[in-house]
Amino acid sequence: MDQNTKKQKVAEAVLDYITNGESLGIGSGSTVNILIENLPKVKNKIRSVVSSSVKSTELLQAHGFEVSELRDVGKLTKYIDGADEVNKDLQMIKGGGGALTREKILAHASEKFICIVDDSKKVHTLGNFPLPIEVIPMSRSSVSLELIKHGGRPVLRENFISDNNNLILDIHNLQIMEPIKLERDINNIPGVVTNGIFALDHAHILLSANDDGVEVSELNA
Ligand code: 5RP
């Protein structure tokens, strides 16, 4: 089964997790785009929907959804999003599409985070995928120097400005052995807006599509 078919399968499978009266947070990326195309099938169950990026907002509107602001909705019942890497503790690297800041805000505001991926995203150790960090533009060099101390190789994402008018540094060569510690450490560097380690706000349920179907992993907490 090719990667696109797997994305299709997992984006359809997550519809079963949407129950009546949801205040739903919607992530960003190609897997989520397929979810949005399928979302009208469960429209009657969705009370409100909040989006993590301009792109997802536009796609939701094109599919007939009125997109709410988080401040008007408050707590989200579920947040559904993809990931660039995910480990067995359902900690992730996210931000390949550059929407990590709003994604983390929605993940944090949500009671349950459901991550939808194809099986190529499952890893033992996070870090093979370059870690995205959104930074205030004037701090790009000073933040880069700090990441070099952590053994990383920062690369400025070319021709990219985030939805929040910031830059993205992609940090190569990291072996993230302690995701929670590194997430906190990077958060403490002045100029960092958000880093793409989602360990403090890990997923609660992982749906992962493989050749045989969709595998479900759920954390007990
Ligand atoms: C965007 C993200 C996406 O969830 C991540 O990049 C995965 O995308 P895709 O579904 O296209 O593989 O974090 O910022």
Residues whose N, C-alpha, C, O or C-beta is under 5 A from the ligand:
A	BS01	5RP	S28 G29 S30 T31 V32 D81 G82 A83 D84 K94 G95 G96 G97 G98 A99 L100
